[in-house]
Amino acid sequence: MTYLEYITSHKWRTSAARLGELAASGHRCRTCYASPGDDVRLEVHHRTYERLGHELIGDLTTLCCYCHHVITDAHRRRRYALIRPNPVDTAPLFERTAPLFDPSMGFQRHERY
Ligand SMILES: [Zn+2]
């Protein structure tokens, strides 16, 4: 079962850990305290995937969809920041033989409007 299949499955939706975390959080976002009454969707974030499919309540955190997006983005940025880019992916496609601008034109200041 893939992650997507699991996260959209009945098993995940009815997981004792997931439902337990929702109840323990009072059905509110652990970050901003929003609830479905505030017109937000609650989601249950995996703090770890160590026990994916057999989560413990402590593996999970109730977040609203907005805080979930922010936290997931921050985790991904931190994780990808540690990856060194492959030089093949960052090398220029063509050897640059001429400057990007004509140095005889000097520095031209953009006018403010
Ligand atoms: Zn939130």
Residues whose N, C-alpha, C, O or C-beta is under 5 A from the ligand:
A	BS01	ZN	C29 T31 C32 Y33 A34 L63 C64 C67
